[in-house]
Amino acid sequence: RWFTHFYVVSVLWNGFLLIWLFQAEFLGGSLPAWIQHMHHALGRDSQSKDTGNERFSALLVLLLLWLHSCRRLAECLWTSVFSDGVIHIVQYCFGLGYYIAVGSTVLSQVPTNIRNGKELSVQICWYHIVGVTMYIWASLHQHRCLVILANLRKSKSGKVVSLSHSVPFGDWFERVSCPHYFAELLIYVSMAIMLGFHNVTWWCVVTYVLFNQALAAVLCHKFYQENFSSYPKHRKAFIPFI
């Protein structure tokens, strides 16, 4: 239930960064000094060659990251039915920090010489189209899977009747135990594609998401197997067929 706080922070913080970057890109504004310090800390050369594609890619990724946070916040508030489970204080603090850091990571991929006031030349490339398509596809499936999980605890009229766990069926649940985690990974991979495949920093973020979601999925998969004797044996934990 407290994951809701993560998405509130993400919507506010990444929305703030998005507005800042949009103003710098289109309105000739300036990025603040702390962005320069962040570039320097991450080893980014402030005099590196600026390309319109690189700047547009970062803006697009930050926009979709913000939209992703908005959708997840809406799902936490109006779709999901949470049990009485608790979260460790360390995990809670880390989650808050993560959603602040991930948006800042996107912003740090923008060359600092954007401050020269050049007008952004929007050049839509094939990898932008592929990435956005994958993002929409994964987001739709993640939402469907979260609706399936929520409906397990609701009556046909939509009233919450139970907080216990049940075996989900339908959509990607036919292949894996935690398709919403798999969809989360695909969403981050789609952003790596939108950044042109070669962005090592964002692939580090993808690697973190891979291990984080995989660990949670394996624990959830074992829970299903231990508590439901008739649990489908063909289902994998996280990634289909693996």
Salt bridges, closest charged atoms under 4 A:
GLU25 OE1 - ARG55 NH2 3.11
ASP50 OD2 - ARG55 NH1 3.25
GLU54 OE2 - ARG44 NH2 2.94
GLU75 OE2 - ARG71 NH1 2.73
GLU75 OE1 - ARG72 NH1 2.82
GLU75 OE2 - HIS143 ND1 2.70
ASP171 OD2 - HIS141 ND1 2.86
ASP171 OD1 - ARG144 NH1 3.84
GLU184 OE1 - HIS68 NE2 3.26
